[in-house]
Amino acid sequence: MYIGEVARKTGLSIKAIRFYEEKGLIMPPRKGQYRVYNGSHIEVLNLIKEAKLLGTSLSQLKNVIVYKNDLPDWSKMRSFLLELNQQLAIQREALNAKVKRVEQCLAEIDSCPLTLP
């Protein structure tokens, strides 16, 4: 498929797709008169898009998205996502603790006699 169709399927701009290709995050597509992308390109582009939404930098992804025999190494990407999941769980716990402290402060304020008219 051509780059326009890849852009539609992934929701990424053509400029972004070319940028990821230039940075080595996706394998260069088969070239003839036009670049021809395949399903693996779409899968990796979707992973990049999702990882960026979760706060992952392109430099982190550069170490994660590797290829073996011109195919994405999904086991390495899976390991990365498991690690990211653990990091987000830790962040969630920290945020939950902060929310609880704010709620305690609010409860204390609500139990104080009002000094305003």
Steps between C-alpha positions, in 0.01 A plus 500: 500500500611855439581757766164677472314182593744436787433854625124438491528164677729628775373856541857626457605765254707412197771726641503303829521166317796620296661639816469164679647331195788749492569438873511124443187424702337325207671296233532680170213385281552315177593751233418507139352806344307540829563386855285200583416437866363181656308394810813493716556867430148580619540289816828670593362846419199433723735390779701821459184708511370327814836510676531872433152557646625323814796737527771290341768691311621410153848438638355237736312341211816493290643250750181295506401476135751263351478269204612144441505380140316819399212421738417682825624327817166493679643322805724801571206735455286284727767514772510877465121525535503277809763725657301809403191344655687452828625859496149631440363284782757654736404849382132416550567394860690822565215706354244307706698579816507871407125501432440341840709771671306774321173337606624489861590870486157580362334297775698690763404834346137392484503410871647838607257766621452758230653838578360674196165683520 
